[in-house]
Amino acid sequence: MDRSLPVTAIEGIGPKTAALLEAVGIVGAFDLLRVSPQRLHPEVKTLASLAEVTAWRNAAALLQVDGVTSQAAEALVHAGVETIERLARQGLENLLSLFTEAEAQGLIPDVPTPAQCADMMRDAAILQHTGYLRGTVQTADGTPVADAQVRLGTRRTTTDAHGRFDLLRLPLGTATPLLITHPDHASKTIERPTLLRDMGAVSVRVIRLEAATAEPMPARIQSEIDGDTLPPTAGLPVRTVWLEPTALREHDLLMVRAHEPGDDTVRLVSKLKAYVNGEIQVYAHKMPAAHLPDPIKNGDHFRVRDRALVPIAINSDGVRRYKIKRRLARSFDGAPKPTTVDAFIDQLKAQAAFLKQHEFFNATRRV
């Protein structure tokens, strides 16, 4: 979405109407989606009817579809295709006929090609079956925060001069955190933002940022090597972090990847990922082949113990269980050492219950 698109891009909104809309915070075309026609109409009732205001909002909604221009949106609304859902249901022949008639009426300069019409319907279907989020980022006193970075999984955008943002085509059914960052403010993470599906709904989330502290905020890190359970990773950006060969992490589980016989360097990738400020990090090493036992082949695994690589035979289910063991170690870290047989037995029972709760004993291929 191009939030710089002015409200006058909507057919029927001229300079006088735009001035009335600006007085109530409607500056861009997509700002029309942040208020219902019934609430907006009283502000412009001297220049437009409720039906006209509703048509403006419908056109703005259709502009969210890739390939739909302002003139195409007007033609669609004029023909009764007033929603994204209706556009998605249009057959190619019907849509071409609609635009052909609109060209004859002077509403559009040219008829879109069949491929362009097909792309419109395809993206309308995507919008219909994914989620979206509209929001405004402000300071604690309500001042808009411009140029804040907003990210949810792989979808990202920047707030405009009014602190507003729109995220579309968001995957449903995943608990992906929403991350907002700005150099002058403390970052904010919303773990489970509510995503909307009804493109006709009016819902704007106001997110307030605190001023940045003098001391940099510590990174928000969850690491499988430390026994943390990562949030759902679907849709999150993934970054590979290359570590020095000597920077081995105790208890790490490394796998050989992309190694050819005769190569001087071996690439090792950790099976234990981390979640850092809204992204998944995968750790890797480039290590001289001479530091590893010969022969080396892709898929070999090593466990880091006392800063050394120890070969280990393990499959995907073994990796899953290894991660559960790391959680077990974290859960019982700091527990007093048993001093009696009964206390020792109680601790073993507690550990067994933990392993059972986390399905350690279930045979599965999930990692």
C-alpha positions as CSV (number, residue, x, y, z in Angstrom):
1,M,0.0,0.0,0.0
2,D,1.2,3.5,-0.9
3,R,0.2,5.6,2.0
4,S,1.4,8.7,0.2
5,L,-1.6,8.3,-2.2
6,P,-3.7,11.5,-1.5
7,V,-7.4,11.3,-0.7
8,T,-8.1,13.3,-3.9
9,A,-7.1,10.1,-5.8
10,I,-10.5,8.9,-4.9
11,E,-13.1,9.8,-7.6
12,G,-15.5,12.5,-6.3
13,I,-13.2,14.0,-3.7
14,G,-12.1,17.5,-4.8
15,P,-10.1,20.2,-3.0
16,K,-13.0,21.5,-1.0
17,T,-14.0,18.1,0.2
18,A,-10.3,17.2,0.9
19,A,-10.0,20.3,3.1
20,L,-13.0,19.1,5.2
21,L,-11.6,15.6,5.4
22,E,-8.1,16.9,6.4
23,A,-9.7,18.7,9.3
24,V,-10.7,15.4,10.8
25,G,-7.5,13.6,10.0
26,I,-8.3,12.0,6.7
27,V,-5.3,12.9,4.5
28,G,-4.5,9.9,2.4
29,A,-6.8,7.7,0.4
30,F,-6.3,4.7,2.8
31,D,-7.3,6.9,5.8
32,L,-10.9,6.4,4.6
33,L,-10.6,2.8,5.9
34,R,-10.1,4.0,9.4
35,V,-13.5,5.4,10.0
36,S,-17.0,4.3,9.0
37,P,-19.0,6.2,6.4
38,Q,-21.7,6.8,9.0
39,R,-19.2,8.6,11.3
40,L,-17.5,10.5,8.5
41,H,-20.6,11.7,6.6
42,P,-21.5,14.5,9.2
43,E,-18.2,16.1,8.5
44,V,-18.8,16.5,4.7
45,K,-22.6,16.4,4.5
46,T,-22.7,19.8,2.9
47,L,-20.7,18.5,-0.1
48,A,-21.5,14.7,-0.3
49,S,-24.2,12.2,0.6
50,L,-23.8,9.2,2.7
51,A,-24.0,7.0,-0.4
52,E,-21.1,9.0,-1.9
53,V,-19.0,8.7,1.3
54,T,-19.6,4.9,1.3
55,A,-18.5,4.8,-2.4
56,W,-15.3,6.6,-1.4
57,R,-14.5,4.0,1.2
58,N,-15.3,1.1,-1.1
59,A,-13.0,2.5,-3.7
60,A,-10.2,2.9,-1.1
61,A,-10.7,-0.7,0.0
62,L,-10.4,-1.9,-3.6
63,L,-7.1,0.1,-4.0
64,Q,-5.5,-2.4,-1.6
65,V,-5.6,-5.0,-4.4
66,D,-2.5,-5.1,-6.5
67,G,-3.1,-3.7,-10.0
68,V,-6.3,-1.8,-9.1
69,T,-5.8,1.9,-10.0
70,S,-8.0,4.8,-8.8
71,Q,-9.9,4.7,-12.1
72,A,-10.3,1.0,-12.0
73,A,-11.6,1.2,-8.4
74,E,-14.1,3.8,-9.6
75,A,-15.2,1.5,-12.4
76,L,-15.6,-1.4,-10.1
77,V,-17.7,0.5,-7.6
78,H,-19.8,2.0,-10.4
79,A,-20.5,-1.6,-11.6
80,G,-21.5,-2.8,-8.2
81,V,-18.3,-4.7,-7.4
82,E,-17.9,-2.8,-4.2
83,T,-15.9,-5.2,-2.1
84,I,-12.7,-7.2,-2.3
85,E,-14.8,-10.4,-1.8
86,R,-16.9,-9.5,-4.8
87,L,-13.9,-8.8,-6.9
88,A,-12.4,-12.2,-6.0
89,R,-15.6,-13.9,-7.1
90,Q,-15.7,-12.2,-10.5
91,G,-15.1,-14.5,-13.5
92,L,-12.5,-13.4,-15.9
93,E,-15.0,-12.9,-18.7
94,N,-17.3,-10.8,-16.4
95,L,-14.5,-8.6,-15.2
96,L,-13.3,-8.0,-18.8
97,S,-16.8,-7.1,-19.8
98,L,-17.1,-4.7,-16.9
99,F,-14.0,-2.9,-17.8
100,T,-14.9,-2.8,-21.5
101,E,-18.1,-1.0,-20.6
102,A,-16.3,1.3,-18.2
103,E,-14.0,2.3,-21.0
104,A,-17.0,3.1,-23.3
105,Q,-18.3,5.3,-20.5
106,G,-15.0,7.1,-20.2
107,L,-14.4,5.9,-16.6
108,I,-11.0,4.3,-17.5
109,P,-8.6,5.1,-20.4
110,D,-7.9,1.4,-21.3
111,V,-9.2,-2.1,-20.6
112,P,-6.8,-4.1,-18.5
113,T,-5.5,-7.2,-20.2
114,P,-6.8,-10.7,-19.3
115,A,-3.6,-11.3,-17.4
116,Q,-4.0,-8.1,-15.4
117,C,-7.6,-8.9,-14.6
118,A,-6.6,-12.4,-13.5
119,D,-3.9,-10.9,-11.2
120,M,-6.5,-8.6,-9.6
121,M,-8.8,-11.5,-8.8
122,R,-5.9,-13.6,-7.5
123,D,-4.7,-10.9,-5.1
124,A,-8.3,-10.1,-4.0
125,A,-8.6,-13.8,-3.1
126,I,-5.3,-13.6,-1.1
127,L,-6.5,-10.6,0.8
128,Q,-9.8,-12.3,1.5
129,H,-8.2,-15.3,3.0
130,T,-5.4,-13.6,5.0
131,G,-5.3,-11.1,7.9
132,Y,-4.5,-7.5,8.2
133,L,-3.6,-5.0,10.8
134,R,-4.1,-1.2,10.9
135,G,-2.4,0.8,13.6
136,T,-1.1,4.1,14.7
137,V,2.2,4.5,16.6
138,Q,2.3,7.3,19.2
139,T,4.3,8.5,22.1
140,A,2.9,8.3,25.6
141,D,1.3,11.8,25.2
142,G,-0.3,10.9,21.9
143,T,2.2,12.5,19.5
144,P,2.5,10.5,16.2
145,V,5.8,8.6,15.7
146,A,6.8,8.8,12.1
147,D,9.3,6.5,10.4
148,A,8.9,3.7,13.0
149,Q,9.7,0.3,11.6
150,V,6.8,-2.1,12.0
151,R,7.3,-5.9,11.4
152,L,5.2,-9.0,11.7
153,G,7.0,-12.0,10.4
154,T,8.3,-11.3,6.9
155,R,5.8,-8.4,6.4
156,R,7.2,-5.0,7.3
157,T,6.4,-1.4,6.7
158,T,7.2,2.1,8.0
159,T,4.8,4.5,9.7
160,D,3.9,7.7,7.8
161,A,4.0,11.3,9.1
162,H,0.9,10.6,11.2
163,G,2.3,7.5,12.7
164,R,-0.1,5.3,10.7
165,F,0.7,1.9,9.2
166,D,-1.1,-0.9,7.4
167,L,0.1,-4.5,7.2
168,L,-1.8,-6.7,4.7
169,R,-1.7,-10.4,3.6
170,L,-0.7,-11.6,7.0
171,P,-0.8,-15.4,7.5
172,L,-3.6,-16.5,9.9
173,G,-3.3,-19.2,12.5
174,T,0.2,-18.4,13.6
175,A,1.2,-16.6,16.8
176,T,3.7,-14.3,15.2
177,P,4.8,-11.3,17.3
178,L,4.5,-7.7,16.1
179,L,7.7,-5.7,16.6
180,I,7.9,-1.9,16.5
181,T,11.2,-0.1,16.6
182,H,12.4,3.5,16.3
183,P,15.8,5.0,17.2
184,D,14.3,7.6,19.6
185,H,12.0,5.2,21.4
186,A,12.2,1.9,23.2
187,S,11.2,-1.1,21.0
188,K,7.9,-2.7,21.7
189,T,6.8,-6.3,21.0
190,I,3.2,-7.4,21.0
191,E,3.3,-11.2,21.3
192,R,-0.1,-12.1,19.9
193,P,-1.6,-9.2,17.9
194,T,-5.2,-9.6,16.9
195,L,-5.5,-9.9,13.1
196,L,-8.7,-9.0,11.2
197,R,-10.1,-10.8,8.3
198,D,-13.2,-8.7,7.4
199,M,-11.8,-6.1,5.1
200,G,-14.9,-4.0,5.7
201,A,-14.3,-3.7,9.4
202,V,-13.1,-0.5,11.0
203,S,-10.4,-1.3,13.6
204,V,-7.3,0.7,14.3
205,R,-4.8,-0.3,17.0
206,V,-3.0,2.5,18.9
207,I,0.5,1.5,20.0
208,R,2.3,3.8,22.4
209,L,6.1,3.8,22.6
210,E,8.2,4.9,25.6
211,A,11.1,7.2,25.1
212,A,14.5,5.5,24.7
213,T,16.4,5.0,27.9
214,A,20.0,6.3,28.3
215,E,21.1,2.7,28.6
216,P,20.5,0.5,25.6
217,M,17.8,-2.1,26.3
218,P,19.1,-5.6,26.5
219,A,18.2,-7.8,23.5
220,R,15.2,-10.0,24.0
221,I,16.6,-13.4,23.4
222,Q,15.2,-16.9,23.7
223,S,17.7,-19.7,22.9
224,E,17.2,-23.4,22.6
225,I,20.7,-24.0,23.8
226,D,19.7,-22.4,27.1
227,G,16.5,-24.6,27.3
228,D,14.1,-21.9,26.1
229,T,11.0,-22.8,24.0
230,L,10.9,-20.5,21.0
231,P,7.7,-18.9,19.9
232,P,6.0,-20.2,16.7
233,T,8.5,-19.6,13.9
234,A,6.1,-19.6,10.9
235,G,6.4,-16.3,9.1
236,L,9.3,-15.0,11.2
237,P,12.4,-13.7,9.3
238,V,15.4,-16.0,9.6
239,R,19.0,-14.8,9.8
240,T,22.2,-16.8,9.8
241,V,24.8,-15.6,12.3
242,W,28.3,-16.7,11.5
243,L,30.5,-17.4,14.6
244,E,34.2,-17.6,14.8
245,P,35.6,-21.2,14.7
246,T,36.8,-20.9,18.3
247,A,33.5,-19.4,19.5
248,L,31.9,-22.8,20.2
249,R,28.9,-22.7,22.5
250,E,28.9,-25.3,25.3
251,H,26.2,-28.0,24.7
252,D,25.7,-26.9,21.1
253,L,24.6,-29.5,18.6
254,L,26.2,-28.9,15.2
255,M,25.7,-30.5,11.8
256,V,28.0,-30.6,8.8
257,R,26.4,-28.9,5.8
258,A,27.6,-28.3,2.2
259,H,30.9,-30.0,2.5
260,E,32.7,-31.6,-0.4
261,P,35.7,-34.0,-0.2
262,G,38.9,-32.1,-0.4
263,D,37.4,-28.8,0.9
264,D,39.7,-27.0,3.3
265,T,36.7,-25.6,5.2
266,V,33.8,-27.3,6.8
267,R,30.5,-25.5,7.3
268,L,28.7,-26.4,10.6
269,V,25.2,-25.3,11.4
270,S,23.7,-25.4,14.8
271,K,20.4,-27.4,15.3
272,L,19.6,-25.1,18.3
273,K,18.1,-21.8,17.1
274,A,17.4,-18.6,18.9
275,Y,14.6,-15.9,18.9
276,V,16.1,-12.4,19.0
277,N,13.9,-9.4,18.8
278,G,11.4,-10.7,16.4
279,E,13.6,-12.9,14.2
280,I,14.9,-16.4,14.3
281,Q,18.7,-16.7,14.3
282,V,20.6,-19.8,13.1
283,Y,24.2,-20.1,14.2
284,A,26.9,-21.4,12.0
285,H,30.7,-21.9,11.9
286,K,33.3,-22.1,9.1
287,M,35.9,-24.4,10.5
288,P,39.2,-25.8,9.0
289,A,38.6,-29.3,8.0
290,A,41.8,-30.3,9.8
291,H,40.1,-29.6,13.1
292,L,37.6,-32.3,12.5
293,P,38.0,-36.1,12.4
294,D,38.4,-37.6,8.9
295,P,36.4,-38.5,6.9
296,I,33.7,-35.8,7.1
297,K,30.4,-36.0,5.3
298,N,27.3,-33.9,5.1
299,G,24.9,-34.7,7.9
300,D,27.5,-35.6,10.5
301,H,26.7,-34.3,13.9
302,F,28.9,-33.0,16.8
303,R,28.1,-32.1,20.3
304,V,30.2,-29.3,22.0
305,R,31.6,-30.5,25.3
306,D,34.4,-28.7,27.1
307,R,35.0,-26.5,24.0
308,A,35.6,-29.5,21.8
309,L,33.6,-31.2,19.1
310,V,32.5,-34.7,20.1
311,P,31.0,-36.9,17.3
312,I,27.4,-38.0,18.0
313,A,25.0,-40.2,16.1
314,I,21.6,-38.6,16.1
315,N,18.5,-38.4,13.9
316,S,15.7,-35.8,13.8
317,D,13.9,-37.4,16.7
318,G,17.1,-37.4,18.7
319,V,17.5,-33.7,18.0
320,R,13.9,-33.1,19.3
321,R,14.8,-35.1,22.5
322,Y,18.1,-33.3,22.9
323,K,16.2,-29.9,23.0
324,I,13.9,-31.3,25.6
325,K,16.9,-32.3,27.7
326,R,18.2,-28.8,27.5
327,R,14.8,-27.6,28.8
328,L,15.0,-30.2,31.6
329,A,18.5,-28.9,32.5
330,R,17.2,-25.4,32.7
331,S,14.1,-26.3,34.7
332,F,16.2,-28.1,37.4
333,D,19.1,-25.7,37.3
334,G,19.8,-24.5,40.8
335,A,17.7,-27.1,42.5
336,P,19.3,-28.3,45.7
337,K,21.3,-31.5,45.4
338,P,19.5,-34.4,47.1
339,T,21.0,-35.5,50.4
340,T,18.8,-38.5,51.0
341,V,17.7,-41.5,49.0
342,D,14.0,-40.3,49.2
343,A,15.0,-36.9,48.0
344,F,17.0,-38.4,45.1
345,I,14.0,-40.6,44.1
346,D,11.6,-37.6,44.3
347,Q,13.9,-35.6,42.0
348,L,14.0,-38.5,39.5
349,K,10.2,-38.7,39.5
350,A,9.9,-35.0,39.0
351,Q,12.4,-35.2,36.0
352,A,10.5,-38.2,34.6
353,A,7.2,-36.2,34.9
354,F,8.8,-33.3,33.1
355,L,10.0,-35.5,30.2
356,K,6.6,-37.2,29.9
357,Q,4.9,-33.8,29.9
358,H,7.1,-32.7,27.0
359,E,6.5,-35.9,25.1
360,F,10.1,-37.0,25.4
361,F,9.2,-40.7,25.2
362,N,6.9,-40.3,22.2
363,A,8.4,-41.4,18.9
364,T,8.1,-38.7,16.3
365,R,10.0,-37.1,13.5
366,R,9.2,-33.5,14.5
367,V,12.2,-31.3,15.3
